[in-house]
Amino acid sequence: MTSTFHVDVVSAEESIFSGEASFVVLPGESGELGIFPRHTPLITRIRPGSVRIKLQDGTEEMVFVAGGILEVQPDGVTVLSDTAVRAKDLDEEKAVHAKQAAEEALKNAKGGQDLARAQSELVILAAQLAAVRRLHGKKR
């Protein structure tokens, strides 16, 4: 029985993570998904949030994704996202300022398209801020 599986997290620009894991947790479209070795094959959309990857040695790698697609096969997991950033590379101060700017854009949105764009950006930035705060052990 296999105790690990291969995990790839890929953004539009680069491979963010590639390695063996014993468990992966990520924000599925309908709630959090937990993936263990030999999981049933699955393809689903994922929401903005943290992909937590438990490595063989028990440590955890965390990657923020701005939504995307999850593919689970018997021997591996692939996460495809337009934007993916290792949580350790996220800057909390920049995320706070970007979230404030998105909130201001939402207030000033004129028309449905501006409103939808501002709402989408705000959801992504709120998830990014939650990811960086989770990494640093802050609760807000």
Secondary structure, DSSP 8 states (H G I E B T S, - for coil): ----EEEEEE-SS-EEEEEEEEEEEEEETTEEEEE-TT---EEEEEEEEEEEEEETTS-EEEEEEEEEEEEEETTEEEEE-SSEEEGGG--HHHHHHHHHHHHHHHHT--SHHHHHHHHHHHHHHHHHHHHHHHHTT---
